Amino acid sequence: MEIHNLESLAKNAIDDRRYLHQYPELSGEEFETSKFIRKRLMELNIDILSFEPPSVVGWIKGTIGSKTIALRADIDALPIVEEGDKPYISKRPGVAHMCGHDGHTAILLAVAEWLSNNEVEPNIVLIFQSAEEITPSGADLLIKQGVLEGVDSIFGIHLWQGLEKGKIGLTHGSMMASVDDFEIDILGYGGHGSMPHETIDPIYIASNLIQSFQSIISRGINPVEAGVITVGNVQAGTTYNIIPDSARLIGTIRALTPETVTTIQTKMVNLTEGICQAFGAKAEVRFIIGTPPLINDPKESRFVQDIICREFGHDVFEVVEPVMGGEDFSYYLQKKPGAFIFVGMGGEKSRYPHHHPQFDLDEDVFPKAIKLFIEIINQYK
């Protein structure tokens, strides 16, 4: 289907994105962003549903209305000092859109503009979601408020630096990882470094744990299932010649299925308790539960694949490899069938990875992203 005003929609999206990029707001604090979105939707005569701000949810009644599609964009920025000399650089020191959420928001606003001028068969829910980057998740909060009630399917995009510009891709199943963190306190018995035999050394025990955790990945889970255990922070001791009473390990767990998450956590607890007991120490293990794995519904992901191949060409579609980064769109997919889609933009303009201080979007891909959302709406039955 030809979209006659696609160029105009994309231009407006670029203008919106550059404005939002200059005025980023952190997760849960996006009240000016929310005001901007609400104003735009009201100008388009799109109904705004009653949900807790700063998230904004729009509603469009379809001509038939027997089905309802939700489309989602995240609106929060990151606590990063932006680097570079782009003319639309962040005006708020220490806060910047270094992941692409400004682009996602602008693209969904362009789709809203198109919807305000075109009749469509299904009802449409436009979700502009706060707090994707933190726990507790903005998606989880909206779901608890009932944002998915009456929704049949949900779709979202991510402008993706890790996928070649010009490609659009997804996975028919697990696509992004869970994100859970952990803290482990090892309680030993301190003393002087010259008399280690009189101590229970928590640092030595910690080194054994760090090594042993990798046996869970190499020997404790199915080799075809992906998993990650990373200890990123070790806290112990105050000086060079004293063995401390305790040590703390802080890290993250990633996995592509709920079953793998459970296996990793169970084995971590067992290993920690067993190793600490063997050395005469005690242990306290705490898991900080984050987002679940993002798992596309195969029926809906193949529906999207067919659209990509038909509207953009078979050479544009790519089955992407799952990534171990997390995305709270996963909460929506736990409740409703749907698909999350990567719109590739990797190239010279977007050469820095997400969350890098010099990350930037390649706005050339905006028309493709807008058209994709519109075709999902038009072809959904």
DODRENSE-181369 format. One record per residue: residue in three letters; x, y, z of N, C-alpha, C in turn. Coordinates in steps of 0.2 Angstrom, whole numbers, padded with zeros to 4 digits, always signed. Example, Ala and Ser with C-alpha at 12.3 -4.5 7.8 and 13.67 -1.06 7.14 Angstrom:
<pts>
Ala+0066-0028+0039+0062-0022+0039+0066-0016+0039 Ser+0064-0011+0035+0068-0005+0036+0064+0000+0039 
</pts>
This chain:
<pts>
Met+0004-0006+0000+0000+0000+0000+0004+0006+0000 Glu+0003+0011-0004+0007+0017-0005+0004+0022+0000 Ile+0008+0025+0004+0006+0030+0009+0008+0037+0007 His+0004+0041+0004+0005+0047+0000+0009+0052+0004 Asn+0008+0052+0011+0011+0058+0015+0016+0055+0019 Leu+0019+0050+0017+0025+0047+0021+0030+0051+0022 Glu+0032+0055+0017+0038+0060+0018+0037+0065+0023 Ser+0030+0068+0022+0028+0073+0027+0028+0070+0034 Leu+0026+0064+0035+0025+0061+0042+0032+0060+0045 Ala+0037+0058+0040+0044+0057+0043+0047+0063+0044 Lys+0046+0069+0041+0049+0075+0042+0046+0078+0049 Asn+0040+0077+0050+0037+0079+0057+0040+0075+0062 Ala+0041+0068+0061+0044+0064+0066+0051+0066+0068 Ile+0055+0068+0063+0062+0070+0064+0062+0077+0068 Asp+0057+0081+0066+0057+0088+0070+0055+0086+0077 Asp+0050+0082+0078+0048+0080+0085+0054+0077+0089 Arg+0057+0072+0085+0063+0068+0089+0068+0073+0091 Arg+0070+0078+0087+0075+0083+0088+0074+0087+0094 Tyr+0067+0089+0094+0065+0093+0100+0065+0089+0107 Leu+0063+0083+0106+0063+0078+0112+0070+0077+0114 His+0074+0076+0109+0081+0075+0111+0085+0080+0115 Gln+0083+0086+0114+0086+0092+0117+0083+0093+0124 Tyr+0077+0089+0126+0074+0090+0132+0072+0083+0135 Pro+0078+0079+0136+0076+0073+0139+0075+0073+0146 Glu+0071+0067+0149+0069+0067+0156+0070+0059+0158 Leu+0073+0059+0164+0074+0052+0167+0068+0048+0168 Ser+0069+0042+0169+0063+0037+0170+0059+0039+0176 Gly+0052+0039+0175+0048+0041+0180+0047+0049+0181 Glu+0051+0053+0177+0051+0060+0178+0049+0063+0171 Glu+0046+0060+0167+0045+0062+0160+0039+0067+0159 Phe+0038+0071+0164+0031+0075+0164+0031+0080+0158 Glu+0036+0083+0157+0036+0088+0151+0036+0084+0144 Thr+0039+0079+0144+0038+0074+0138+0031+0072+0137 Ser+0028+0070+0143+0021+0068+0143+0016+0074+0141 Lys+0018+0080+0143+0014+0086+0141+0014+0087+0134 Phe+0020+0086+0131+0021+0087+0124+0017+0082+0120 Ile+0017+0076+0122+0013+0070+0119+0006+0072+0119 Arg+0004+0073+0125-0004+0075+0126-0006+0080+0122 Lys-0002+0086+0121-0004+0091+0117-0005+0089+0110 Arg+0000+0085+0107+0000+0083+0101-0006+0079+0099 Leu-0008+0074+0104-0013+0070+0103-0020+0074+0103 Met-0020+0078+0107-0026+0083+0107-0027+0087+0101 Glu-0022+0089+0098-0022+0093+0092-0024+0088+0086 Leu-0023+0082+0087-0025+0077+0082-0032+0074+0083 Asn-0035+0077+0089-0042+0074+0091-0042+0067+0092 Ile-0037+0065+0095-0036+0058+0098-0038+0057+0105 Asp-0042+0053+0107-0044+0052+0114-0038+0050+0118 Ile-0038+0053+0124-0033+0051+0129-0036+0047+0135 Leu-0034+0041+0136-0037+0037+0141-0034+0039+0148 Ser-0037+0037+0153-0035+0039+0160-0030+0034+0163 Phe-0024+0036+0162-0019+0031+0165-0014+0036+0169 Glu-0010+0033+0174-0006+0037+0178+0000+0040+0175 Pro+0000+0047+0175+0006+0050+0172+0013+0048+0175 Pro+0018+0048+0171+0019+0052+0165+0018+0048+0159 Ser+0016+0042+0159+0014+0038+0153+0008+0041+0150 Val+0007+0041+0144+0001+0043+0140-0002+0038+0136 Val-0008+0037+0136-0011+0032+0132-0017+0035+0127 Gly-0016+0034+0121-0021+0036+0116-0026+0031+0114 Trp-0032+0033+0111-0037+0028+0109-0040+0030+0102 Ile-0040+0026+0097-0043+0027+0091-0048+0022+0090 Lys-0055+0023+0089-0060+0019+0087-0060+0016+0080 Gly-0059+0010+0079-0059+0007+0072-0066+0007+0069 Thr-0066+0007+0062-0073+0007+0058-0076+0000+0060 Ile-0073-0005+0061-0076-0012+0063-0076-0013+0070 Gly-0070-0012+0073-0069-0012+0080-0069-0019+0084 Ser-0069-0024+0080-0070-0031+0083-0063-0033+0085 Lys-0057-0030+0083-0051-0031+0085-0047-0025+0088 Thr-0043-0026+0093-0039-0020+0095-0032-0021+0095 Ile-0028-0017+0092-0021-0017+0092-0018-0012+0097 Ala-0013-0014+0100-0009-0009+0104-0002-0008+0101 Leu+0000-0002+0100+0007+0000+0098+0010+0004+0104 Arg+0017+0002+0105+0020+0005+0111+0027+0009+0109 Ala+0028+0015+0112+0034+0018+0112+0036+0020+0119 Asp+0043+0019+0120+0045+0021+0127+0048+0028+0126 Ile+0047+0032+0132+0048+0039+0132+0054+0042+0136 Asp+0057+0037+0140+0062+0040+0145+0069+0040+0142 Ala+0074+0044+0145+0081+0045+0143+0085+0042+0149 Leu+0092+0043+0148+0096+0040+0152+0101+0045+0156 Pro+0103+0043+0162+0108+0047+0166+0115+0047+0163 Ile+0116+0050+0157+0122+0050+0153+0124+0057+0151 Val+0130+0059+0151+0132+0065+0148+0133+0064+0141 Glu+0129+0068+0137+0130+0067+0129+0136+0070+0127 Glu+0140+0067+0122+0146+0070+0119+0144+0070+0111 Gly+0148+0075+0108+0147+0076+0101+0145+0083+0100 Asp+0144+0085+0094+0143+0092+0092+0136+0092+0088 Lys+0132+0088+0088+0125+0088+0085+0122+0094+0087 Pro+0118+0098+0082+0115+0104+0083+0109+0103+0088 Tyr+0106+0097+0089+0101+0096+0094+0103+0092+0100 Ile+0109+0093+0102+0112+0090+0108+0108+0092+0114 Ser+0108+0087+0119+0104+0088+0125+0106+0094+0129 Lys+0100+0098+0131+0101+0104+0135+0101+0103+0142 Arg+0100+0097+0144+0100+0095+0151+0106+0091+0153 Pro+0111+0094+0157+0117+0091+0158+0116+0084+0162 Gly+0119+0079+0160+0119+0073+0163+0113+0069+0162 Val+0109+0071+0157+0103+0067+0155+0103+0067+0147 Ala+0102+0061+0144+0102+0061+0137+0098+0055+0134 His+0095+0056+0128+0092+0050+0124+0098+0047+0121 Met+0101+0042+0124+0106+0038+0121+0104+0031+0120 Cys+0097+0030+0119+0095+0023+0117+0090+0023+0111 Gly+0087+0029+0110+0083+0029+0104+0076+0030+0106 His+0074+0031+0112+0067+0032+0114+0064+0038+0111 Asp+0068+0043+0110+0065+0049+0107+0063+0048+0100 Gly+0067+0044+0097+0064+0042+0090+0058+0037+0090 His+0058+0033+0095+0052+0028+0095+0046+0033+0097 Thr+0046+0038+0101+0041+0042+0103+0039+0046+0097 Ala+0043+0049+0093+0042+0053+0087+0039+0049+0082 Ile+0041+0043+0081+0038+0038+0076+0031+0037+0077 Leu+0029+0035+0084+0022+0034+0086+0018+0040+0085 Leu+0021+0046+0086+0017+0052+0085+0015+0053+0078 Ala+0020+0051+0073+0018+0051+0066+0013+0046+0064 Val+0013+0040+0067+0008+0036+0066+0001+0038+0068 Ala+0001+0042+0074-0005+0045+0077-0008+0050+0072 Glu-0003+0054+0069-0005+0059+0064-0008+0056+0058 Trp-0005+0050+0056-0008+0047+0050-0015+0044+0052 Leu-0016+0041+0058-0022+0038+0060-0028+0044+0061 Ser-0026+0050+0062-0031+0055+0063-0034+0057+0056 Asn-0030+0055+0051-0033+0057+0044-0035+0051+0040 Asn-0035+0045+0043-0037+0039+0039-0041+0034+0043 Glu-0046+0031+0040-0050+0026+0044-0047+0020+0044 Val-0047+0016+0049-0044+0009+0050-0049+0005+0053 Glu-0049-0002+0051-0054-0006+0054-0053-0008+0061 Pro-0047-0009+0064-0046-0011+0071-0046-0005+0075 Asn-0048-0006+0082-0046-0001+0087-0039+0000+0088 Ile-0036+0006+0090-0029+0006+0091-0028+0009+0097 Val-0024+0006+0101-0021+0009+0108-0014+0011+0107 Leu-0013+0018+0108-0006+0021+0107-0003+0021+0114 Ile+0002+0018+0116+0005+0018+0122+0012+0021+0122 Phe+0012+0027+0125+0018+0031+0126+0020+0030+0133 Gln+0025+0025+0134+0026+0022+0141+0033+0025+0144 Ser+0031+0027+0150+0037+0029+0155+0041+0024+0157 Ala+0047+0025+0160+0051+0021+0164+0053+0014+0161 Glu+0055+0014+0155+0057+0007+0152+0064+0005+0155 Glu+0068+0010+0157+0075+0009+0158+0076+0007+0165 Ile+0071+0007+0170+0072+0005+0177+0068+0000+0179 Thr+0069-0002+0185+0065-0006+0189+0062-0003+0195 Pro+0056-0002+0197+0050-0006+0193+0049-0003+0187 Ser+0047-0007+0182+0045-0006+0175+0039-0002+0174 Gly+0039+0003+0169+0034+0007+0167+0028+0002+0164 Ala+0031-0003+0160+0026-0007+0157+0022-0011+0162 Asp+0026-0014+0167+0022-0018+0172+0017-0014+0175 Leu+0019-0007+0177+0014-0003+0180+0008-0002+0176 Leu+0009+0000+0169+0003+0001+0165-0002-0005+0164 Ile+0002-0011+0164-0002-0017+0164-0007-0018+0170 Lys-0004-0017+0176-0008-0017+0182-0013-0012+0182 Gln-0013-0007+0179-0018-0002+0178-0023-0004+0173 Gly-0022-0009+0169-0027-0011+0164-0026-0009+0157 Val-0020-0007+0155-0019-0005+0148-0020-0010+0143 Leu-0019-0016+0145-0020-0022+0140-0027-0024+0140 Glu-0032-0022+0144-0039-0024+0144-0042-0023+0137 Gly-0044-0028+0134-0048-0028+0127-0043-0028+0122 Val-0036-0028+0123-0031-0028+0117-0030-0035+0115 Asp-0030-0036+0108-0029-0043+0105-0022-0044+0104 Ser-0018-0039+0102-0011-0040+0100-0008-0034+0101 Ile-0001-0034+0102+0003-0028+0104+0010-0029+0100 Phe+0012-0023+0097+0018-0023+0093+0022-0017+0095 Gly+0029-0017+0095+0033-0012+0097+0039-0013+0092 Ile+0043-0007+0092+0049-0007+0088+0055-0004+0092 His+0061-0006+0090+0067-0003+0093+0071-0001+0087 Leu+0073+0005+0086+0078+0007+0081+0085+0004+0084 Trp+0088+0000+0080+0093-0005+0082+0100-0003+0079 Gln+0104-0001+0083+0111+0000+0080+0115-0006+0078 Gly+0113-0012+0081+0116-0018+0080+0114-0022+0074 Leu+0109-0019+0070+0107-0022+0064+0108-0017+0058 Glu+0111-0020+0053+0112-0016+0047+0107-0011+0045 Lys+0109-0005+0043+0104+0000+0041+0101-0003+0034 Gly+0094-0002+0034+0090-0005+0029+0087-0011+0030 Lys+0089-0015+0035+0086-0021+0037+0081-0020+0042 Ile+0076-0025+0043+0071-0025+0048+0071-0032+0050 Gly+0071-0033+0057+0072-0040+0059+0068-0042+0066 Leu+0067-0048+0067+0065-0050+0073+0066-0058+0074 Thr+0064-0061+0079+0065-0068+0081+0058-0071+0082 His+0057-0077+0080+0051-0080+0081+0051-0084+0088 Gly+0051-0081+0093+0052-0084+0100+0056-0079+0104 Ser+0061-0082+0108+0065-0078+0113+0069-0073+0109 Met+0069-0067+0110+0072-0062+0107+0077-0058+0111 Met+0075-0056+0117+0079-0052+0122+0079-0056+0129 Ala+0084-0054+0133+0085-0058+0139+0081-0055+0145 Ser+0081-0059+0150+0078-0057+0156+0084-0053+0159 Val+0082-0049+0164+0087-0045+0168+0086-0045+0175 Asp+0090-0049+0179+0089-0050+0186+0096-0049+0189 Asp+0096-0045+0194+0102-0044+0198+0103-0048+0204 Phe+0109-0048+0207+0110-0052+0213+0115-0048+0218 Glu+0114-0049+0224+0119-0047+0229+0120-0053+0234 Ile+0127-0055+0235+0129-0060+0239+0133-0058+0245 Asp+0131-0059+0251+0136-0057+0256+0139-0063+0259 Ile+0146-0063+0259+0149-0069+0262+0152-0067+0269 Leu+0150-0071+0274+0151-0069+0281+0156-0073+0284 Gly+0162-0071+0285+0168-0075+0287+0170-0073+0294 Tyr+0177-0073+0295+0180-0071+0301+0187-0068+0300 Gly+0187-0061+0301+0193-0058+0299+0199-0059+0304 Gly+0205-0056+0302+0211-0056+0306+0216-0053+0302 His+0223-0054+0305+0228-0051+0301+0230-0055+0295 Gly+0233-0052+0290+0235-0055+0284+0241-0060+0285 Ser+0244-0059+0290+0250-0063+0292+0248-0070+0295 Met+0242-0070+0297+0239-0076+0301+0233-0079+0298 Pro+0233-0080+0291+0227-0082+0288+0223-0088+0291 His+0227-0093+0294+0225-0099+0297+0220-0098+0303 Glu+0220-0092+0305+0216-0090+0311+0209-0086+0308 Thr+0209-0086+0302+0203-0082+0299+0199-0087+0295 Ile+0193-0085+0293+0189-0088+0287+0188-0082+0282 Asp+0193-0083+0277+0194-0077+0272+0188-0077+0267 Pro+0184-0071+0268+0178-0071+0263+0181-0069+0256 Ile+0187-0066+0256+0189-0064+0249+0191-0070+0245 Tyr+0194-0075+0248+0196-0081+0245+0190-0085+0243 Ile+0185-0085+0248+0179-0089+0246+0175-0085+0240 Ala+0175-0079+0240+0172-0075+0235+0176-0077+0228 Ser+0182-0078+0228+0186-0080+0222+0183-0086+0219 Asn+0182-0091+0224+0180-0098+0222+0173-0097+0220 Leu+0169-0093+0223+0162-0092+0220+0162-0090+0213 Ile+0166-0084+0212+0166-0081+0205+0168-0086+0200 Gln+0173-0091+0201+0175-0096+0197+0169-0101+0196 Ser+0166-0103+0201+0161-0108+0201+0155-0107+0198 Phe+0153-0100+0198+0147-0098+0195+0147-0099+0187 Gln+0153-0099+0184+0153-0100+0177+0152-0108+0175 Ser+0153-0112+0180+0152-0119+0179+0144-0120+0178 Ile+0140-0115+0181+0133-0116+0180+0131-0115+0172 Ile+0135-0110+0169+0134-0108+0162+0136-0114+0158 Ser+0142-0117+0159+0145-0122+0155+0143-0129+0156 Arg+0141-0130+0162+0139-0137+0164+0132-0138+0167 Gly+0129-0132+0169+0122-0133+0173+0116-0131+0169 Ile+0117-0128+0163+0111-0127+0158+0112-0130+0152 Asn+0107-0132+0148+0108-0135+0141+0112-0130+0137 Pro+0117-0133+0134+0121-0129+0129+0118-0125+0124 Val+0112-0127+0122+0108-0123+0117+0104-0117+0120 Glu+0104-0117+0127+0101-0111+0130+0106-0106+0132 Ala+0104-0100+0131+0109-0095+0132+0108-0092+0140 Gly+0114-0091+0143+0113-0088+0150+0120-0084+0151 Val+0119-0080+0156+0125-0075+0158+0125-0074+0165 Ile+0130-0075+0168+0131-0073+0175+0137-0069+0175 Thr+0136-0062+0177+0142-0058+0177+0142-0055+0184 Val+0148-0055+0188+0150-0052+0194+0153-0045+0192 Gly+0150-0040+0193+0153-0033+0191+0155-0029+0196 Asn+0154-0031+0203+0156-0027+0208+0158-0032+0214 Val+0164-0031+0217+0167-0035+0222+0169-0030+0228 Gln+0166-0031+0234+0167-0026+0239+0170-0030+0245 Ala+0176-0028+0247+0179-0032+0253+0185-0028+0255 Gly+0186-0028+0262+0192-0025+0265+0193-0018+0265 Thr+0197-0015+0269+0199-0008+0269+0206-0007+0269 Thr+0210-0012+0269+0218-0011+0269+0221-0017+0266 Tyr+0227-0017+0265+0231-0022+0261+0233-0028+0266 Asn+0233-0027+0272+0236-0033+0276+0231-0035+0282 Ile+0225-0034+0281+0219-0036+0285+0214-0040+0281 Ile+0213-0046+0284+0208-0050+0281+0201-0048+0284 Pro+0196-0046+0280+0190-0043+0282+0185-0049+0285 Asp+0180-0047+0288+0175-0051+0291+0170-0053+0285 Ser+0169-0049+0280+0164-0050+0275+0166-0048+0268 Ala+0163-0051+0263+0164-0048+0256+0157-0048+0253 Arg+0156-0044+0248+0150-0044+0244+0151-0044+0237 Leu+0147-0048+0234+0147-0049+0226+0141-0046+0224 Ile+0141-0042+0218+0135-0039+0215+0136-0040+0208 Gly+0130-0042+0205+0131-0044+0198+0124-0045+0194 Thr+0124-0047+0188+0118-0048+0185+0117-0055+0181 Ile+0111-0057+0180+0110-0064+0177+0105-0062+0171 Arg+0107-0065+0166+0103-0065+0159+0101-0071+0157 Ala+0095-0072+0154+0093-0079+0151+0088-0077+0146 Leu+0086-0082+0142+0081-0081+0136+0075-0085+0138 Thr+0075-0089+0143+0068-0092+0145+0068-0092+0152 Pro+0061-0092+0155+0060-0092+0162+0063-0098+0165 Glu+0063-0104+0162+0066-0110+0165+0073-0109+0166 Thr+0077-0106+0161+0084-0105+0162+0085-0100+0168 Val+0081-0095+0169+0082-0090+0174+0081-0094+0181 Thr+0076-0098+0182+0075-0102+0188+0081-0107+0189 Thr+0084-0110+0184+0089-0115+0185+0095-0111+0187 Ile+0097-0106+0184+0103-0102+0186+0102-0099+0193 Gln+0097-0097+0195+0096-0094+0202+0096-0100+0207 Thr+0093-0106+0206+0093-0111+0210+0100-0114+0211 Lys+0104-0114+0206+0111-0117+0206+0116-0112+0210 Met+0114-0106+0209+0119-0101+0212+0118-0101+0219 Val+0112-0102+0222+0110-0102+0229+0114-0109+0232 Asn+0113-0114+0228+0116-0121+0231+0123-0120+0231 Leu+0126-0117+0226+0134-0117+0225+0136-0112+0231 Thr+0133-0107+0232+0135-0102+0237+0135-0105+0244 Glu+0129-0108+0245+0128-0111+0252+0133-0116+0253 Gly+0134-0121+0248+0139-0126+0249+0146-0124+0250 Ile+0148-0120+0245+0155-0118+0246+0157-0114+0252 Cys+0152-0109+0254+0153-0106+0260+0153-0110+0266 Gln+0149-0115+0266+0149-0120+0272+0155-0124+0272 Ala+0158-0126+0266+0164-0130+0266+0170-0126+0269 Phe+0170-0119+0268+0175-0115+0271+0173-0113+0278 Gly+0168-0115+0281+0166-0112+0288+0163-0105+0288 Ala+0161-0103+0282+0157-0096+0282+0150-0097+0281 Lys+0146-0091+0281+0139-0091+0280+0138-0086+0274 Ala+0132-0087+0271+0131-0083+0265+0124-0081+0265 Glu+0123-0075+0262+0116-0072+0261+0115-0070+0254 Val+0110-0073+0251+0109-0072+0243+0103-0068+0242 Arg+0103-0063+0239+0097-0059+0237+0097-0058+0229 Phe+0091-0059+0227+0090-0058+0219+0085-0052+0219 Ile+0087-0047+0214+0083-0042+0213+0080-0043+0206 Ile+0074-0045+0206+0070-0047+0200+0069-0041+0196 Gly+0071-0042+0189+0069-0036+0184+0065-0039+0179 Thr+0066-0037+0173+0062-0039+0167+0062-0046+0165 Pro+0057-0049+0163+0057-0056+0161+0060-0057+0154 Pro+0061-0063+0151+0064-0063+0144+0058-0060+0139 Leu+0060-0057+0134+0056-0055+0129+0055-0061+0124 Ile+0049-0063+0123+0047-0069+0119+0042-0067+0114 Asn+0043-0067+0108+0038-0065+0102+0034-0071+0102 Asp+0027-0069+0100+0023-0074+0098+0024-0076+0091 Pro+0025-0083+0090+0027-0085+0083+0022-0083+0078 Lys+0016-0083+0079+0010-0082+0074+0011-0074+0072 Glu+0012-0070+0078+0012-0063+0076+0018-0061+0073 Ser+0024-0064+0075+0030-0062+0072+0031-0064+0065 Arg+0027-0070+0063+0027-0072+0056+0023-0067+0052 Phe+0017-0065+0055+0013-0060+0052+0017-0054+0050 Val+0021-0051+0055+0026-0046+0054+0031-0047+0048 Gln+0034-0053+0048+0038-0055+0043+0035-0055+0036 Asp+0029-0057+0036+0026-0057+0029+0025-0050+0027 Ile+0023-0045+0031+0022-0038+0029+0029-0036+0027 Ile+0034-0037+0031+0041-0034+0029+0043-0037+0022 Cys+0042-0043+0021+0044-0046+0014+0040-0043+0009 Arg+0033-0042+0010+0029-0040+0005+0029-0033+0003 Glu+0030-0029+0008+0030-0021+0008+0037-0018+0006 Phe+0042-0022+0009+0049-0019+0008+0054-0023+0004 Gly+0052-0030+0004+0056-0034+0000+0059-0040+0004 His+0060-0046+0001+0063-0051+0005+0070-0050+0008 Asp+0074-0046+0004+0081-0044+0006+0081-0040+0012 Val+0075-0036+0014+0075-0032+0020+0075-0036+0026 Phe+0071-0041+0026+0069-0045+0032+0075-0049+0034 Glu+0076-0049+0041+0082-0053+0043+0080-0057+0050 Val+0081-0063+0051+0080-0066+0057+0086-0064+0062 Val+0084-0061+0067+0090-0058+0071+0092-0063+0076 Glu+0098-0063+0078+0100-0068+0084+0098-0064+0090 Pro+0095-0068+0095+0093-0066+0101+0099-0062+0105 Val+0097-0056+0108+0102-0052+0112+0101-0053+0119 Met+0107-0052+0123+0106-0053+0130+0105-0047+0134 Gly+0103-0041+0130+0100-0035+0133+0093-0036+0135 Gly+0090-0032+0139+0083-0033+0141+0079-0027+0139 Glu+0072-0029+0139+0067-0024+0137+0061-0025+0140 Asp+0058-0020+0143+0052-0022+0147+0046-0022+0143 Phe+0046-0022+0136+0041-0024+0132+0039-0031+0133 Ser+0044-0035+0136+0043-0042+0138+0036-0043+0142 Tyr+0035-0038+0147+0029-0039+0151+0023-0039+0147 Tyr+0022-0035+0142+0016-0035+0137+0016-0042+0134 Leu+0021-0045+0132+0021-0051+0128+0019-0057+0133 Gln+0020-0056+0139+0018-0061+0144+0010-0062+0144 Lys+0007-0056+0143+0000-0055+0144-0004-0056+0137 Lys-0001-0054+0132-0004-0054+0125+0000-0056+0120 Pro-0002-0059+0114+0002-0061+0109+0004-0054+0105 Gly+0010-0055+0102+0013-0049+0099+0020-0050+0096 Ala+0023-0044+0094+0030-0045+0092+0034-0039+0093 Phe+0040-0039+0095+0045-0034+0095+0049-0034+0089 Ile+0051-0028+0086+0054-0028+0080+0060-0023+0080 Phe+0066-0026+0077+0071-0021+0076+0071-0018+0070 Val+0072-0011+0069+0073-0008+0063+0080-0006+0063 Gly+0084-0009+0058+0091-0008+0058+0093-0001+0056 Met+0098+0001+0059+0101+0008+0057+0109+0008+0058 Gly+0112+0002+0059+0119+0002+0059+0123+0004+0053 Gly+0127+0009+0054+0131+0012+0049+0135+0018+0051 Glu+0137+0022+0047+0141+0028+0048+0138+0033+0053 Lys+0131+0035+0052+0128+0039+0056+0127+0036+0063 Ser+0125+0030+0063+0124+0027+0070+0129+0021+0071 Arg+0135+0024+0072+0140+0019+0073+0142+0017+0080 Tyr+0140+0021+0085+0141+0020+0092+0135+0016+0095 Pro+0137+0011+0099+0131+0007+0102+0127+0011+0107 His+0121+0008+0108+0116+0011+0113+0119+0012+0119 His+0117+0017+0123+0120+0019+0129+0127+0022+0129 His+0130+0023+0123+0136+0026+0122+0135+0034+0122 Pro+0140+0038+0125+0139+0045+0125+0138+0048+0119 Gln+0141+0045+0113+0140+0048+0107+0135+0044+0102 Phe+0131+0040+0105+0126+0037+0101+0121+0042+0098 Asp+0119+0040+0092+0114+0044+0088+0110+0040+0084 Leu+0104+0042+0082+0100+0039+0078+0101+0041+0071 Asp+0100+0036+0066+0100+0038+0059+0093+0039+0057 Glu+0091+0045+0056+0084+0047+0055+0082+0045+0048 Asp+0086+0043+0043+0084+0040+0037+0080+0034+0037 Val+0080+0031+0043+0076+0025+0044+0069+0026+0046 Phe+0067+0032+0048+0061+0034+0051+0055+0032+0046 Pro+0055+0034+0040+0050+0032+0035+0048+0025+0035 Lys+0053+0021+0035+0052+0013+0035+0049+0011+0042 Ala+0051+0014+0047+0048+0012+0054+0040+0014+0054 Ile+0039+0020+0052+0032+0023+0051+0028+0019+0047 Lys+0030+0017+0041+0027+0013+0036+0025+0006+0039 Leu+0030+0003+0043+0029-0003+0046+0023-0003+0050 Phe+0023+0001+0055+0017+0002+0060+0011+0003+0056 Ile+0011+0007+0051+0004+0008+0047+0002+0002+0044 Glu+0007-0002+0041+0005-0008+0037+0003-0014+0042 Ile+0006-0014+0048+0003-0018+0053-0004-0017+0055 Ile-0006-0010+0055-0013-0008+0057-0017-0010+0051 Asn-0015-0009+0045-0019-0010+0039-0020-0017+0037 Gln-0016-0022+0039-0016-0029+0037-0018-0033+0043 Tyr-0019-0030+0049-0021-0035+0054-0028-0037+0054 Lys-0030-0043+0054-0036-0046+0054-0038-0050+0060 
</pts>
